[in-house]
Amino acid sequence: MSPPRPIAMLNSATRDSITNALASDVSEVRLIAKDELTTTYQLGLADGRQVLLRIPSFNENASIVEAEVATLRYLADRTSIPVPSVLAFHPGSDGEHSTTCYALLQKPSGTCVESVFPSMTPFEQNSIVAALARWMVELFTLRFEAIGSLRIHGSNDFRIGPVVMKPFYVDGRSKLSLDRGPFTSARGYYRACAQRELDSSRMLFVQDAPESYQQGLEESRLTVERITGFLCDLTDRCEGLDDDDPEMAPFSLDIHEIGLKNIFVSPENPTNILSVADWQYVNARPLWCCARLPPWLRPSMTATDGGSTRLAAIFKAEVVRVAGINSTFLRSLDLEDTRSTLDDLSTYDAFRDGFLLLPALENILATLPGHEDVAGLTALLDPSTLPGRVARINLLTRGSNAMYLAMTPPRSPLMTSLKEESTDKGMPSDSPVLVP
C-alpha cells in the first residue's frame, strides 16, 4: 500500500479550504522542501496547473508563513521586484472545524540561476548582479516603524509584527515565550537577542540529567550567562546604534541575504529575471544592516579567479548609477564596524557555540576604543590555549576556518611508528631521524 499523500494527512476542513481556494481538485502532491519550521509541497491540479503549498511544521510557526505572505504582497504592490503571486492564504482556525495555516503560492517559472550562473557569460552575470543592486537601493528608500516582519493589516495595508528570524524559532524555540518584538530601537533588539539565548538555555538546564553530566551543565550555564552579559555590555557600549547615528537608524526591509537559488530567469534569455522566490525570513532592520553586499558577492578565502571581486565592483557601480556617488547606501557598503560584529554575534547559539562566542566577545570588549583592557587582551591571546589560538588566527584571517587552524594537528602515524621502532631497536647516534 502506498503511503498517504501529504494533503490527505491534513484534516478535512483544511483540504476543503485548499480545494475551494484553487477551484480545482488536487491530483498530485510532491514534497519540495522541509525543515524544522516549514514544509513546502508542489500540488498538481486536475486542470493542469502547478502551485506551491506552504504550511508551518507546528502551529507556533504560523507567523513565519504569515510574514512571507505579507512580504510577497507588499513587494508585488509597492516595488518593481518580480515575486510569485499569493494565490490564497489561510491563517488557520480553532474550534470544531479547525484548519491548518497555509499559503498557496505561484510556482516560479524559468531556470534557477544557481544552476546556470557559472556557465553564464560575464555580461549575463553582471546583469543579474545589477538587478539585485537596483532592488536593494529601491527598498532602502522605504521606511518602517520598527524592527520586525511585515504583517497584513486590514484589507490593503501593512504593519510591522514580531521578527521572523531562525535563532528565535529553531531547536524548539518556537514553543518558548521569547520576546520577538517588534522593537523600536536597535539596542532593544540586541538586548532581546541576549535574553533569547539565556531563556533558551534554561530550557536545557532544567531538564533532569545524570550526575556525571551535572558538572558539565553547570559550566555551560555559567558560560551562557557570561555570554549574555557580554552581549548586553557590547550593546550598551557599541557606537552607531539608534540616536548615535540618526542617518542610519531608520528601518527598512533587509534583503541582502538573497541568493542565486532565489532567482529564476528565462532559459532563452538569462538576463530576463522572471521571479525571485522564498521570502520567509525578511525583516525590517536598521539601514546599516540593509546596505550590505550579499554573502555570495563578498571576497572568499577559497576563490582564485577573482569572480566575486569583479561582481562586487559591478554591484557598487550600479549603486552609483542609481543612487549617486554620495549616497548613504554606497557609504554603508564598506562599513565594517562594531555594529556589524554585534549583529553577526547576535545570531549565534550561546550554548552550542559558546566556546567560540565567549572569547570573541572578550576580545571585542577588550579592544573597544576608550575601553582597552591590555591585561585581559594579553590573557585572551595566550597561544597555549585553544581560545587564544582561535583569537590570534581571527585577527589575521577571515572565514570560518579559524577553529580548524587552531587545533593541534594529529601526530603522523608514520612518525609515531618510526619513533616506536627506534625505541625498540635502538639507532646509532649518527643516524638521521624524524622528530615528531
HUNORFEN-V654465 format. One record per residue. RES is the residue in three letters. D_CENTER is the distance of its C-alpha to the mean C-alpha in Angstrom with 2 decimals. Layout:
BEGIN
RES D_CENTER
RES D_CENTER
END
This chain:
BEGIN
MET 40.33
SER 37.02
PRO 34.08
PRO 33.60
ARG 31.43
PRO 28.15
ILE 29.44
ALA 32.57
MET 30.62
LEU 29.87
ASN 32.73
SER 35.43
ALA 34.57
THR 31.04
ARG 32.51
ASP 35.14
SER 32.69
ILE 30.69
THR 33.99
ASN 35.33
ALA 32.28
LEU 32.53
ALA 36.33
SER 36.46
ASP 36.47
VAL 33.65
SER 35.16
GLU 32.27
VAL 28.91
ARG 26.40
LEU 23.12
ILE 20.32
ALA 17.14
LYS 16.65
ASP 14.18
GLU 14.51
LEU 13.69
THR 15.31
THR 17.89
THR 18.98
TYR 22.57
GLN 24.60
LEU 27.88
GLY 31.02
LEU 33.51
ALA 37.28
ASP 37.62
GLY 35.62
ARG 32.34
GLN 28.92
VAL 26.15
LEU 22.85
LEU 22.75
ARG 19.54
ILE 20.15
PRO 18.32
SER 18.80
PHE 20.33
ASN 21.88
GLU 19.62
ASN 16.68
ALA 18.81
SER 17.13
ILE 14.00
VAL 16.56
GLU 18.52
ALA 15.82
GLU 15.10
VAL 18.88
ALA 19.36
THR 16.86
LEU 18.65
ARG 21.99
TYR 21.29
LEU 20.21
ALA 23.21
ASP 25.60
ARG 24.75
THR 23.16
SER 24.13
ILE 20.94
PRO 22.11
VAL 20.24
PRO 21.51
SER 24.00
VAL 23.64
LEU 26.81
ALA 26.79
PHE 24.88
HIS 26.27
PRO 24.82
GLY 26.81
SER 29.93
ASP 31.84
GLY 35.52
GLU 38.00
HIS 36.29
SER 32.65
THR 30.03
THR 26.41
CYS 23.72
TYR 22.97
ALA 22.13
LEU 24.09
LEU 22.53
GLN 24.18
LYS 23.41
PRO 22.24
SER 25.21
GLY 25.57
THR 23.94
CYS 20.29
VAL 19.97
GLU 18.05
SER 21.27
VAL 23.63
PHE 22.03
PRO 23.74
SER 27.05
MET 26.85
THR 29.17
PRO 28.04
PHE 29.15
GLU 27.02
GLN 23.89
ASN 24.70
SER 25.09
ILE 21.58
VAL 20.11
ALA 22.59
ALA 21.72
LEU 18.04
ALA 19.38
ARG 21.77
TRP 19.31
MET 17.16
VAL 20.48
GLU 21.72
LEU 18.96
PHE 19.29
THR 22.78
LEU 21.88
ARG 21.94
PHE 20.90
GLU 22.29
ALA 19.38
ILE 15.70
GLY 14.59
SER 14.31
LEU 17.26
ARG 20.07
ILE 23.33
HIS 26.28
GLY 29.72
SER 30.68
ASN 29.05
ASP 27.12
PHE 23.66
ARG 22.50
ILE 19.45
GLY 18.68
PRO 16.41
VAL 12.66
VAL 10.62
MET 7.40
LYS 6.97
PRO 8.54
PHE 11.36
TYR 12.10
VAL 11.65
ASP 14.68
GLY 17.10
ARG 15.80
SER 16.19
LYS 19.89
LEU 20.01
SER 21.24
LEU 18.51
ASP 18.65
ARG 15.96
GLY 17.91
PRO 18.31
PHE 18.74
THR 21.29
SER 20.46
ALA 17.69
ARG 19.63
GLY 19.78
TYR 16.03
TYR 15.58
ARG 18.61
ALA 17.16
CYS 14.14
ALA 16.94
GLN 18.98
ARG 16.25
GLU 16.34
LEU 20.11
ASP 20.60
SER 18.43
SER 20.34
ARG 23.61
MET 23.15
LEU 23.43
PHE 26.30
VAL 28.51
GLN 28.74
ASP 31.95
ALA 31.83
PRO 34.69
GLU 36.45
SER 35.40
TYR 31.74
GLN 32.57
GLN 32.72
GLY 29.36
LEU 27.78
GLU 29.57
GLU 28.30
SER 24.68
ARG 25.33
LEU 26.74
THR 23.83
VAL 21.33
GLU 23.77
ARG 24.09
ILE 20.37
THR 20.05
GLY 23.22
PHE 22.02
LEU 18.81
CYS 21.22
ASP 23.60
LEU 21.15
THR 20.13
ASP 23.87
ARG 24.76
CYS 21.96
GLU 23.61
GLY 22.43
LEU 20.92
ASP 22.51
ASP 26.23
ASP 26.07
ASP 24.81
PRO 25.97
GLU 25.18
MET 21.41
ALA 21.22
PRO 21.20
PHE 18.24
SER 17.09
LEU 14.47
ASP 11.39
ILE 10.80
HIS 10.18
GLU 7.21
ILE 10.12
GLY 11.28
LEU 14.82
LYS 14.38
ASN 14.06
ILE 17.33
PHE 20.75
VAL 23.98
SER 27.68
PRO 29.05
GLU 32.13
ASN 30.49
PRO 26.98
THR 26.96
ASN 27.21
ILE 23.77
LEU 24.36
SER 21.09
VAL 17.36
ALA 15.85
ASP 12.97
TRP 11.99
GLN 10.78
TYR 7.99
VAL 9.74
ASN 11.19
ALA 14.05
ARG 13.49
PRO 16.01
LEU 17.21
TRP 16.40
CYS 12.63
CYS 13.32
ALA 15.60
ARG 13.60
LEU 13.93
PRO 11.42
PRO 10.30
TRP 12.96
LEU 15.55
ARG 15.36
PRO 18.16
SER 17.91
MET 20.11
THR 21.20
ALA 21.94
THR 25.67
ASP 26.46
GLY 24.98
GLY 23.23
SER 20.05
THR 22.44
ARG 24.48
LEU 21.71
ALA 20.25
ALA 23.86
ILE 24.15
PHE 21.12
LYS 22.75
ALA 26.13
GLU 25.09
VAL 23.72
VAL 27.14
ARG 28.96
VAL 27.32
ALA 26.82
GLY 29.29
ILE 29.53
ASN 29.39
SER 26.42
THR 24.05
PHE 21.10
LEU 22.60
ARG 23.33
SER 19.80
LEU 18.41
ASP 20.06
LEU 19.27
GLU 18.13
ASP 19.39
THR 18.86
ARG 16.69
SER 13.94
THR 14.42
LEU 14.42
ASP 11.11
ASP 9.57
LEU 11.81
SER 11.09
THR 7.89
TYR 10.30
ASP 12.66
ALA 16.00
PHE 18.10
ARG 16.68
ASP 15.65
GLY 18.51
PHE 20.59
LEU 18.29
LEU 16.96
LEU 20.55
PRO 22.15
ALA 19.43
LEU 20.05
GLU 23.75
ASN 23.71
ILE 22.11
LEU 24.37
ALA 27.35
THR 26.95
LEU 26.16
PRO 28.98
GLY 31.90
HIS 30.67
GLU 31.22
ASP 32.08
VAL 33.92
ALA 35.09
GLY 31.74
LEU 30.08
THR 32.88
ALA 32.36
LEU 28.60
LEU 29.26
ASP 31.91
PRO 31.77
SER 33.44
THR 30.35
LEU 27.09
PRO 24.96
GLY 27.40
ARG 26.98
VAL 23.16
ALA 23.53
ARG 26.17
ILE 24.27
ASN 21.19
LEU 23.71
LEU 24.81
THR 21.91
ARG 18.38
GLY 15.89
SER 15.19
ASN 18.88
ALA 20.37
MET 20.67
TYR 22.40
LEU 24.64
ALA 25.66
MET 26.89
THR 30.65
PRO 31.46
PRO 33.48
ARG 37.17
SER 38.54
PRO 40.55
LEU 43.13
MET 43.66
THR 43.88
SER 46.47
LEU 48.46
LYS 48.56
GLU 49.68
GLU 52.26
SER 53.63
THR 53.95
ASP 55.89
LYS 58.19
GLY 58.45
MET 58.31
PRO 60.74
SER 59.88
ASP 59.85
SER 57.49
PRO 54.03
VAL 51.21
LEU 47.42
VAL 45.99
PRO 42.69
END
